[in-house]
Amino acid sequence: MSIRGNRRGLLLLRGVLGYVALSSFFYALTHLPLADATVIQYTNPVFTALLAVVLLGESLRRRDLGLALLSLAGVVLMTRPGFLFGGLDERLDPFAVAIALAGALFSAAAYVTVRRLGRTEDPVVIVFWFAMIATLASIPFTAADAVMPSPLEWLLLLAIGGVTQVGQVLMTRGLRAERAGRAMAVAYMQIVFAAVWGALFFAELPDAWGLAGALLIVLGTAGIARTAGTAR
């Protein structure tokens, strides 16, 4: 396996798309309420399914789309964004909303690119290129206002980086093995796992809305996994 890859142009595109998507999400997090930014970001599995139909010629089953939307409804219940449930003191910044939507679209485009790359590239190569491009692109924005982490913070950053890379490799393997829309719909489980870690480590117990939302996400994801199994 050569870390240089076989399709360097497509690897570069995947890295750029992923970096823009991640930067857009971070911008949205700083300019929108957390719940609103989260719900907008989690529209990306639906966009992924639609782009995969157009760009990869993959089929889109109504059942899969319905289950993905069921999981998205679960995300809405868990986060209860102000633009749907009220409680906002002011209107959302339209520019920030547009950036958040762009981030979801760029995420979808990145996942479709990963799906295409999976035909010729090892997942480790794909993840390496993404990490390299994201690191290089971030340097100009961090060098001017750099903050030196403490030893403990270095350890935490290394742990976060390691776990993130493992997650990226596993996600890439999933996109190689399954249609893009179906594979990314499973990503809705992230918000359930986040709630579990919050309860275990920070005593952040979900309310009835959160439990109902988690149930919808689990049901939607289980349904997608079941249809994947029967399709084989």
KASUL-V277729 format. One record per residue. PSI is psi in degrees with one decimal (none if undefined). OMEGA is omega in whole degrees, -180 to 180 (999 if undefined). D_CENTER is the distance of its C-alpha to the mean C-alpha in whole Angstrom. Layout:
[[PSI OMEGA D_CENTER] [PSI OMEGA D_CENTER]]
//
This chain:
[[123.5 177 27] [129.0 -179 27] [-15.1 179 24] [-25.2 179 25] [169.0 -179 24] [-32.4 -177 25] [76.7 -172 24] [-31.1 177 23] [-43.1 179 23] [-35.0 176 20] [-40.5 176 18] [-42.9 179 19] [-43.3 179 17] [-42.0 180 14] [-43.3 180 14] [-45.9 179 15] [-44.4 -180 12] [-39.9 180 10] [-45.0 179 12] [-40.9 179 13] [-46.6 -179 9] [-42.0 179 9] [-39.4 179 12] [-40.6 179 12] [-42.9 179 10] [-38.7 177 12] [-44.5 -180 15] [-38.3 -180 14] [-29.8 -178 14] [-9.0 -177 17] [-2.8 178 19] [156.6 171 18] [146.1 -176 18] [-45.1 -177 15] [-42.7 -179 15] [-44.5 179 15] [-38.0 -179 12] [-46.7 -179 10] [-42.5 179 11] [-42.7 180 11] [-36.4 -176 7] [11.2 167 7] [-7.2 -174 9] [-31.4 176 7] [-35.1 177 8] [-44.6 176 12] [-37.2 179 12] [-44.7 180 11] [-42.2 -179 14] [-43.0 179 16] [-35.8 180 15] [-32.6 176 16] [-44.8 -176 19] [-45.5 -171 20] [-28.9 -177 19] [-7.9 -179 20] [21.1 180 22] [152.3 179 20] [152.8 178 22] [106.1 180 20] [139.6 180 21] [-36.1 -179 22] [-44.7 180 22] [-43.6 179 18] [-41.7 179 17] [-41.1 179 19] [-36.3 176 17] [-41.1 178 14] [-33.0 176 15] [-43.3 177 17] [-39.0 177 14] [-38.5 176 13] [-36.0 176 16] [-40.1 177 16] [-41.9 179 13] [-43.2 -180 16] [-38.1 -178 18] [-36.6 -176 17] [-26.6 180 16] [66.8 -178 19] [145.7 -177 18] [-30.2 -177 21] [-11.4 175 21] [-36.1 -174 22] [-0.3 -179 23] [-177.5 178 26] [2.1 177 26] [134.3 177 25] [-22.5 -179 28] [163.3 179 27] [148.9 176 26] [144.9 177 22] [114.9 -178 22] [-36.2 180 22] [-41.6 179 21] [-38.3 177 18] [-41.9 179 17] [-40.4 178 17] [-41.2 179 15] [-43.1 177 12] [-39.8 177 13] [-39.2 178 13] [-41.7 178 10] [-40.4 179 8] [-42.4 178 11] [-35.9 175 10] [-45.8 179 7] [-43.6 179 9] [-38.3 178 12] [-41.9 -179 10] [-37.9 177 9] [-38.1 177 13] [-40.2 176 14] [-41.6 178 13] [-42.5 178 14] [-42.9 -180 18] [-28.0 -178 18] [-17.1 180 18] [-24.9 -174 21] [-17.5 -172 23] [146.7 173 21] [143.4 180 20] [-35.6 180 17] [-37.9 179 18] [-44.6 -179 19] [-44.7 -180 16] [-39.0 179 14] [-46.1 -179 17] [-40.5 179 18] [-47.2 -179 14] [-40.9 -179 15] [-47.0 -178 19] [-42.1 180 18] [-39.7 179 15] [-48.7 -179 18] [-39.8 -179 21] [-24.7 -177 19] [-22.8 -175 19] [-47.1 -179 23] [-27.6 -177 25] [-17.5 -177 23] [-24.9 -175 23] [-35.4 -176 27] [-25.8 -176 29] [48.9 -175 27] [143.9 176 27] [124.8 -179 27] [118.2 180 28] [156.0 174 27] [167.6 178 29] [-41.6 179 29] [-41.2 179 27] [-35.0 175 25] [-44.1 179 25] [-43.5 179 24] [-42.0 179 21] [-41.7 178 20] [-40.5 179 21] [-43.9 178 19] [-44.7 179 16] [-42.9 180 16] [-47.0 180 17] [-39.9 179 15] [-42.3 -179 12] [-39.0 176 14] [-44.2 178 14] [-40.6 179 11] [-42.5 180 10] [-44.0 180 13] [-41.6 177 13] [-41.8 -180 10] [-39.8 177 12] [-38.3 178 15] [-39.9 179 13] [-24.1 174 13] [-33.7 -171 16] [-19.6 -172 18] [158.6 177 16] [146.0 -171 16] [-47.5 -177 13] [-44.1 -180 12] [-41.8 -179 14] [-43.9 -176 11] [-21.2 177 8] [-29.2 178 10] [-21.8 -179 10] [-17.4 177 7] [-23.1 179 8] [-17.9 180 11] [-41.3 -176 9] [-29.2 174 10] [-46.4 178 13] [-38.3 178 13] [-40.5 178 13] [-38.5 179 16] [-46.6 179 18] [-37.7 178 18] [-38.9 179 19] [-39.7 -176 22] [-42.5 -171 23] [-23.4 -176 23] [7.1 180 23] [33.9 178 25] [90.3 -176 23] [132.7 180 24] [151.0 176 22] [-171.6 -178 24] [-38.4 177 25] [-44.0 -180 22] [-41.3 179 20] [-40.2 178 21] [-42.4 178 22] [-42.9 178 18] [-38.9 179 17] [-43.1 178 20] [-41.1 180 18] [-45.7 180 15] [-42.5 179 17] [-43.9 179 19] [-44.1 -180 17] [-41.3 178 15] [-38.0 178 18] [-40.3 178 20] [-42.4 178 17] [-37.1 -179 18] [-42.7 179 22] [-31.8 177 22] [-39.6 179 20] [-42.4 -180 23] [-27.6 179 26] [-24.3 178 25] [none 999 26]]
//
